[in-house]
Amino acid sequence: MSTVRVYDIITKTRDGLELSREEIRFLIDGYTAGRIPDYQMAAWCMAVYFRGLSPEATAELTMAMVNSGEVLSWPELGDELVDKHSTGGVGDKTTLVLLPWVAAAGVKIAKMSGRGLGHTGGTIDKLSSIPGFRVDLNRAEFVQAVEEAGLAVVGQTGNLVPADKKLYALRDVTATVDSIPLIASSIMSKKIAAGASRIVLDVKTGSGAFMEDLDKARLLAETMVDIGVKTGRRTTALVTNMDQPLGHAVGNALEVREAIATLQGKGPEDLTELCLALGAEMLIQADKVRTPEEGRRLLLEVMEQNLPIEKFRRMIAAQGGDARVIEKPELLPQAPVCLEVHATRSGYVTHIATKTIGLIAMELGAGRQRIEDDIDLSAGLEVFVKVGDKVEVGQLTARVYGPSQDAVENAAAKLKEAIQIGESPAQPLPLVLARVSR
């Protein structure tokens, strides 16, 4: 019989003492199985919130969570799969562009993604706006899709990291979500359990990100990279700016349309640049290139040959979708009402309240407050200006798409407040703020 007691684990954590592997596994296994009650686990989470965990304990916590459920591997596809994860942002359709682009450079990709919650969108929701596209492939279908197209993206399986599902629900109601060790172990446990051996992380920071503070975002990136190294996964992170929406489109079908344009070499400059930066890191992880500069050159070469859009076409077809959306984006869900927003004064865009824009999109129906909520795949908005842009009175700055005239008018009024125009030019932050590697 084990001599480990939950009370002692809570006390040691509260006092800043090191936890053993046995203690951490006892805690996670017991809580997942229902042997440890919520009130004790809540006390431990609060102790972690205030005292933190050592890098070694954070890595042990991650692996205990990984082993709480199904752990996937893909020997049929080769051992060295590269995965990418974003901590979420407004208009972040990076995965839709990045994966076909990197796959066009010769990297095989098998990815599991989640649905959106709150003001950030989910990749699975975006892909679901493509008519017929299946995100619920079984293992054999998933492997076949990767073999046919070179990549596939599906929803997460139900038994992947059950400890994280249970623990996150508890943290959500006990004010312990904002803890670097708990956030990092939550993210990395899902990546590792899904079978990734090489991981590129896009850690967002700024007004539209979960982690608004740059120093905290950098610490989160460092913590996740450290977990990767300690658990035998090659891991690199970029800390990127989410002080304004990425690209123009915010909303599921709208973002798919913008991703298609970007894969054709006609997308927004910031989205293209971020995909180049992340794509270069994925190519390094896949041993295709040695430096980010080499990676960028290879990505630009395959873009010139129109290979990324063809990869996306093959992926859509392999997963049952209607690939005609590439030539006919009007086949994507269309909102019944569209309203243009124009600048009410001349000047320079000084600030964009990015989280507010994400919430506006959510209120239009493009996002969900609870994971079981239905969403409107056609709803959303497009913001055509960036911080630092010069605008003239009457200039088109945005479009709003929604289910009714009242809904889009209400959203447009809030959007005008979210885009601030001043007399002096503002200098936006760089898109990539830091690179973290070991």
For each residue, the residues with C-beta under 8 A, 3 or more apart:
1:
2: 22 26
3:
4: 8 9 22 23 26
5: 8 9
6: 9 10 26 27 30 36 40 44
7: 10 11 40
8: 4 5 11 12 23
9: 4 5 6 12 13 19 23 26 27 44
10: 6 7 13 14 40 43 44 47
11: 7 8 14 15
12: 8 9 15 17 18 19 23
13: 9 10 16 17 19 44 47 48 51 53
14: 10 11 47 50 51
15: 11 12 51
16: 13 51 52
17: 12 13
18: 12 54 56 57
19: 9 12 13 23 24 53 57 60
20: 23 24
21: 24 25 60
22: 2 4 25 26
23: 4 8 9 12 19 20 26 27
24: 19 20 21 27 28 57 60 61 64
25: 21 22 28 29 60 64 67
26: 2 4 6 9 22 23 29 30
27: 6 9 23 24 30 31 36 41 44 64
28: 24 25 31 32 61 64 65 68 163
29: 25 26 32 33 64 68
30: 6 26 27 33 35 36
31: 27 28 34 35 36 41 163 166 167
32: 28 29 68 162 163 166
33: 29 30
34: 31
35: 30 31
36: 6 27 30 31 40 41
37: 40 41
38: 41 42 170
39: 42 43
40: 6 7 10 36 37 43 44
41: 27 31 36 37 38 44 45 167 170
42: 38 39 45 46 170 174 176
43: 10 39 40 46 47
44: 6 9 10 13 27 40 41 47 48
45: 41 42 48 49 167 170 171 174 176 179 182
46: 42 43 49 50 174 176
47: 10 13 14 43 44 50 51
48: 13 44 45 51 52 53 176 179 181 182
49: 45 46 175 176 178 179 182
50: 14 46 47
51: 13 14 15 16 47 48
52: 16 48 179 180 181
53: 13 19 48 57 58 61 181
54: 18 57 58
55: 58 59 223 226 227 230
56: 18 59 60 230
57: 18 19 24 53 54 60 61 181
58: 53 54 55 61 62 181 184 185 223 226 227
59: 55 56 62 63 226 227 230 231
60: 19 21 24 25 56 57 63 64
61: 24 28 53 57 58 64 65 181 185
62: 58 59 65 66 184 185 188 189 192 227 231
63: 59 60 66 67 189 192 231
64: 24 25 27 28 29 60 61 67 68 163
65: 28 61 62 68 161 163 164 167 185 186 189
66: 62 63 71 161 189 192 193
67: 25 63 64 71
68: 28 29 32 64 65 161 162 163 164
69: 159 160 161 162 163 193
70: 157 159 160 193
71: 66 67 192 193 195
72: 157 160 193 194 195
73: 195
74: 77 78 81 110 143 195
75: 78 79
76: 143
77: 74 81 108 110 143 146 147
78: 74 75 81 108
79: 75 197
80: 197 198 286 287
81: 74 77 78 108 109 110 195 196 197 198
82: 102 107 109 196 198 199 200 282 285 286
83: 109 111 191 194 196 198 199 200
84: 94 95 98 99 111 199 200 201 202 278 282
85: 187 191 199 200 201 202
86: 89 92 94 95 201 202 204
87: 187 201 202 203 204 209 210 211 220
88: 92 116 120 121 204 209 210
89: 86 92 120 204 208 209 242 245 246 354
90: 119 120 121 208 242 245 246 250 354 355 357 358 361
91: 121 245 246 247 248 249 250 255 383
92: 86 88 89 120 121 204 242 246
93: 96 97 121 123 126 246 247 249 255 256 258 259 271
94: 84 86 97 98 202 246 271 274 275 278
95: 84 86 98 99 111 113 123 153
96: 93 99 100 123 126 127 255 256 259 312
97: 93 94 100 101 259 262 263 267 271 272 275 308
98: 84 94 95 101 102 275 278 279 282
99: 84 95 96 102 103 109 111 151 153 315
100: 96 97 103 104 151 263 308 309 311 312 315
101: 97 98 104 105 263 275 279 299 302 303 308 311
102: 82 98 99 105 107 109 279 282 283 286 299
103: 99 100 106 107 108 109 149 150 151 308 311 315
104: 100 101 150 302 307 308 310 311
105: 101 102 279 283 288 298 299 302
106: 103 286 288
107: 82 102 103 282 283 286 288
108: 77 78 81 103 146 150 151
109: 81 82 83 99 102 103 146 150 151 152
110: 74 77 81 142 143 146 151 152 195
111: 83 84 95 99 151 152 153 154 194
112: 153 154 155 156 157 160 190 194
113: 95 122 123 124 153 154 155 156
114: 122 123 124 155 156
115: 122 124 125 155 368 371
116: 88 120 121 122 125 367 368 375
117: 120 122 367 368 369 370 371
118: 358 362 367 368 369
119: 90 208 355 358 359 361 362 367
120: 88 89 90 92 116 117 210 358 367
121: 88 90 91 92 93 116 125 126 250 251 252 255 361 366 367
122: 113 114 115 116 117 125 126
123: 93 95 96 113 114 126 127 153
124: 113 114 115 127 128 135 153 154 155
125: 115 116 121 122 128 129 252 375 377
126: 93 96 121 122 123 129 252 253 255 256 259
127: 96 123 124 130 133 135 153 256 319 321
128: 124 125 133 135 252 377
129: 125 126 133 252 253 256 332 333 377 378
130: 127 133 256 316 321 322 325 332
131: 321 322 325 331 332
132: 320 321 322
133: 127 128 129 130 316 319 320 321 322
134: 137 141 319 320 321
135: 124 127 128 153 154 155 319
136: 154 155
137: 134 141 142 145 152 154 319
138: 141 142
139: 142 143
140: 143 144
141: 134 137 138 144 145
142: 110 137 138 139 145 146 152 154
143: 74 76 77 110 139 140 146 147
144: 140 141 147 148 318
145: 137 141 142 148 149 152 315 318 319
146: 77 108 109 110 142 143 149 150 151 152
147: 77 143 144
148: 144 145 314 318
149: 103 145 146 152 311 314 315 317 318 319
150: 103 104 108 109 146 311 314 315
151: 99 100 103 108 109 110 111 146 311 315
152: 109 110 111 137 142 145 146 149 315 318 319
153: 95 99 111 112 113 123 124 127 135 315 319
154: 111 112 113 124 135 136 137 142 319
155: 112 113 114 115 124 135 136
156: 112 113 114 160 190 194
157: 70 72 112 160
158:
159: 69 70 162
160: 69 70 72 112 156 157 190 193 194
161: 65 66 68 69 164 165 189 190 193
162: 32 68 69 159 165 166
163: 28 31 32 64 65 68 69 166 167 189
164: 65 68 161 167 168 186 189 190
165: 161 162 168 169
166: 31 32 162 163 169 170
167: 31 41 45 65 163 164 170 171 182 186
168: 164 165 171 172 177 186
169: 165 166 172 173
170: 38 41 42 45 166 167 173 174 176
171: 45 167 168 174 176 177 179 182
172: 168 169 177
173: 169 170
174: 42 45 46 170 171
175: 49
176: 42 45 46 48 49 170 171 179 182
177: 168 171 172 182 183
178: 49 183
179: 45 48 49 52 171 176 182 183
180: 52 183 184 216 219 220 223
181: 48 52 53 57 58 61 184 185 223
182: 45 48 49 167 171 176 177 179 185 186
183: 177 178 179 180 186 187 211 220
184: 58 62 180 181 187 188 220 223 224 227
185: 58 61 62 65 181 182 188 189 227
186: 65 164 167 168 182 183 189 190
187: 85 87 183 184 190 191 201 224
188: 62 184 185 191 192 199 224 227 228 231
189: 62 63 65 66 161 163 164 185 186 192 193
190: 112 156 160 161 164 186 187 193 194
191: 83 85 187 188 194 196 199 233
192: 62 63 66 71 188 189 196 231 233
193: 66 69 70 71 72 160 161 189 190
194: 72 83 111 112 156 160 190 191
195: 71 72 73 74 81 110
196: 81 82 83 191 192 199 233
197: 79 80 81 232 233 234
198: 80 81 82 83 233 234 235 285 286
199: 82 83 84 85 188 191 196 228 233 234 235 236 285
200: 82 83 84 85 235 236 237 238 278 281 282 285
201: 84 85 86 87 187 221 224 225 235 236 237 238
202: 84 85 86 87 94 237 238 240 274 278
203: 87 211 217 218 220 221 224 237 238 239 240
204: 86 87 88 89 92 208 209 210 211 217 240 241 242
205: 209 211 212 213 214 216 217 218 239 240 241 242 433
206: 209 212 214 241 242 243 244 354 429
207: 212 242 243 352 353 354 355
208: 89 90 119 204 242 243 244 245 354 355 357 358
209: 87 88 89 204 205 206 212 217 242
210: 87 88 120 204
211: 87 183 203 204 205 216 217 220
212: 205 206 207 209 216
213: 205 216 217
214: 205 206 217 218 239 433
215: 218 219
216: 180 205 211 212 213 219 220
217: 203 204 205 209 211 213 214 220 221 239 433
218: 203 205 214 215 221 222 239 433 434 436
219: 180 215 216 222 223
220: 87 180 183 184 203 211 216 217 223 224
221: 201 203 217 218 224 225 237 238 239 434 436
222: 218 219 225 226 237 436
223: 55 58 180 181 184 219 220 226 227
224: 184 187 188 201 203 220 221 227 228 235 237
225: 201 221 222 228 229 235 236 237 436 437 438
226: 55 58 59 222 223 229 230 438
227: 55 58 59 62 184 185 188 223 224 230 231 235
228: 188 199 224 225 231 233 234 235 438
229: 225 226 232 233 234 235 438
230: 55 56 59 226 227
231: 59 62 63 188 192 227 228
232: 197 229
233: 191 192 196 197 198 199 228 229
234: 197 198 199 228 229 285
235: 198 199 200 201 224 225 227 228 229 437 438
236: 199 200 201 225 281 284 285 435 436 437
237: 200 201 202 203 221 222 224 225 435 436 437
238: 200 201 202 203 221 277 278 281 432 434 435 436
239: 203 205 214 217 218 221 432 433 434 435 436
240: 202 203 204 205 274 277 431 432 433
241: 204 205 206 244 428 429 430 431 432 433
242: 89 90 92 204 205 206 207 208 209 246 354
243: 206 207 208 352 354 387 428 429
244: 206 208 241 352 354 383 386 387 428
245: 89 90 91 208 248 250 352 354 357 358 383
246: 89 90 91 92 93 94 242 268 270 271 274
247: 91 93 255 258 262 267 268 270 271
248: 91 245 258 268 382 383 384
249: 91 93 254 255 257 258 380 381 382
250: 90 91 121 245 254 255 357 358 361 366 380 381 382 383
251: 121 254 255 361 364 366 378 379 380 381 401
252: 121 125 126 128 129 255 256 333 366 375 377 378 379 380
253: 126 129 256 257 332 333 334 377 378 380
254: 249 250 251 257 258 380 381 382 401
255: 91 93 96 121 126 247 249 250 251 252 258 259 380
256: 93 96 126 127 129 130 252 253 259 260 325 329 332
257: 249 253 254 260 261 329 332
258: 93 247 248 249 254 255 261 262 267 268 271
259: 93 96 97 126 255 256 262 263 267 312
260: 256 257 263 264 309 312 325 326 329
261: 257 258 264 266 267
262: 97 247 258 259 265 266 267 268 271 272 275
263: 97 100 101 259 260 267 308 309 312
264: 260 261 267 306 309
265: 262 303
266: 261 262
267: 97 247 258 259 261 262 263 264 271 272
268: 246 247 248 258 262 271 272
269: 272 273
270: 246 247 273 274 386 431
271: 93 94 97 246 247 258 262 267 268 274 275
272: 97 262 267 268 269 275 276
273: 269 270 276 277 431
274: 94 202 240 246 270 271 277 278 431 432
275: 94 97 98 101 262 271 272 278 279 299
276: 272 273 279 280 296 299 300
277: 238 240 273 274 280 281 292 296 431 432
278: 84 94 98 200 202 238 274 275 281 282
279: 98 101 102 105 275 276 282 283 295 296 299
280: 276 277 283 284 289 292 293 294 295 296 299
281: 200 236 238 277 278 284 285 292 295
282: 82 84 98 102 107 200 278 279 285 286 295
283: 102 105 107 279 280 286 288 289 294 295 298 299
284: 236 280 281 287 288 289 290 291 292 295
285: 82 198 199 200 234 236 281 282
286: 80 82 102 106 107 198 282 283
287: 80 284
288: 105 106 107 283 284 295 298
289: 280 283 284 294 295 298
290: 284 294
291: 284 294 295
292: 277 280 281 284 295 296
293: 280 296 297
294: 280 283 289 290 291 297 298
295: 279 280 281 282 283 284 288 289 291 292 298 299
296: 276 277 279 280 292 293 299 300
297: 293 294 300 301
298: 105 283 288 289 294 295 301 302
299: 101 102 105 275 276 279 280 283 295 296 302 303
300: 276 296 297 303 304
301: 297 298 304 305
302: 101 104 105 298 299 305 307 308
303: 101 265 299 300 306 307 308
304: 300 301
305: 301 302
306: 264 303 309 310
307: 104 302 303 310 311
308: 97 100 101 103 104 263 302 303 311 312
309: 100 260 263 264 306 312 313 326
310: 104 306 307 313 314
311: 100 101 103 104 149 150 151 307 308 314 315
312: 96 100 259 260 263 308 309 315 316 326
313: 309 310 316 317 323 326
314: 148 149 150 310 311 317 318 323
315: 99 100 103 145 149 150 151 152 153 311 312 318 319
316: 130 133 312 313 319 321 322 323 325 326
317: 149 313 314 320 321 323
318: 144 145 148 149 152 314 315
319: 127 133 134 135 137 145 149 152 153 154 315 316
320: 132 133 134 317
321: 127 130 131 132 133 134 316 317 325
322: 130 131 132 133 316 325 331
323: 313 314 316 317 326
324: 327 328 331
325: 130 131 256 260 316 321 322 328 329 331 332
326: 260 309 312 313 316 323 329
327: 324
328: 324 325 331
329: 256 257 260 325 326 332
330: 334
331: 131 322 324 325 328
332: 129 130 131 253 256 257 325 329 377 378
333: 129 252 253 376 377 378
334: 253 330 378
335: 338 376 378 379 380 401 402 403
336: 378 402 403 404
337: 401 402 403 404 405 407 408
338: 335 399 400 401 408
339: 399 400 402 405 408 409 411 412
340: 396 398 399 400
341: 396 397 398 399 400 412 415 416
342: 394 395 396 397
343: 346 391 392 393 394 395 397 421
344: 393 416 421
345: 393 421
346: 343 391 392 393 421
347: 350 390 391 421 422 423
348: 388 389 390 391 421 422 423 424 425 426
349: 352 385 386 387 388 389 391 419 420 421 426
350: 347 387 420 421 422 424 426
351: 387 420 426
352: 207 243 244 245 349 357 383 385 386 387 418 419 420
353: 207 356 357 417 418 419 420
354: 89 90 206 207 208 242 243 244 245 357 358
355: 90 119 207 208 358 359
356: 353 359 360 414 417 418
357: 90 208 245 250 352 353 354 360 361 381 383 415 418
358: 90 118 119 120 208 245 250 354 355 361 362 367
359: 119 355 356 362 363
360: 356 357 363 364 381 411 414 415 418
361: 90 119 121 250 251 357 358 364 366 367 379 380 381
362: 118 119 358 359 365 366 367 368 369
363: 359 360 407 410 411
364: 251 360 361 376 379 380 381 400 401 402 403 407 408 411
365: 362 375 376 379 402 403 407
366: 121 250 251 252 361 362 375 376 377 379 380
367: 116 117 118 119 120 121 358 361 362 375
368: 115 116 117 118 362 371 372 373 374 375
369: 117 118 362 373
370: 117 373
371: 115 117 368
372: 368
373: 368 369 370
374: 368
375: 116 125 252 365 366 367 368 379
376: 333 335 364 365 366 379 402 403
377: 125 128 129 252 253 332 333 366
378: 129 251 252 253 332 333 334 335 336 401
379: 251 252 335 361 364 365 366 375 376 401 402 403
380: 249 250 251 252 253 254 255 335 361 364 366 401
381: 249 250 251 254 357 360 361 364 398 399 400 401 411 415
382: 248 249 250 254 398 399 401
383: 91 244 245 248 250 352 357 397 398 415 419
384: 248 396 397 398 399
385: 349 352 389 391 397 398 419
386: 244 270 349 352 389 428
387: 243 244 349 350 351 352 426 428
388: 348 349 425 426 427 428
389: 348 349 385 386
390: 347 348 425
391: 343 346 347 348 349 385 395 397 421
392: 343 346 395
393: 343 344 345 346
394: 342 343
395: 342 343 391 392
396: 340 341 342 384 399
397: 341 342 343 383 384 385 391 419
398: 340 341 381 382 383 384 385 412 415 419
399: 338 339 340 341 381 382 384 396
400: 338 339 340 341 364 381 408 411 412 415
401: 251 254 335 337 338 364 378 379 380 381 382 408
402: 335 336 337 339 364 365 376 379 407 408 411
403: 335 336 337 364 365 376 379 407
404: 336 337 407 408
405: 337 339 408 409
406: 409 410
407: 337 363 364 365 402 403 404 410 411
408: 337 338 339 364 400 401 402 404 405 411 412
409: 339 405 406 412 413
410: 363 406 407 413 414
411: 339 360 363 364 381 400 402 407 408 414 415
412: 339 341 398 400 408 409 415 416
413: 409 410 416 417
414: 356 360 410 411 417 418
415: 341 357 360 381 383 398 400 411 412 418 419
416: 341 344 412 413 419
417: 353 356 413 414
418: 352 353 356 357 360 414 415
419: 349 352 353 383 385 397 398 415 416
420: 349 350 351 352 353
421: 343 344 345 346 347 348 349 350 391
422: 347 348 350 426
423: 347 348
424: 348 350
425: 348 388 390
426: 348 349 350 351 387 388 422
427: 388
428: 241 243 244 386 387 388
429: 206 241 243 433
430: 241 433
431: 240 241 270 273 274 277
432: 238 239 240 241 274 277 435
433: 205 214 217 218 239 240 241 429 430
434: 218 221 238 239
435: 236 237 238 239 432
436: 218 221 222 225 236 237 238 239
437: 225 235 236 237
438: 225 226 228 229 235
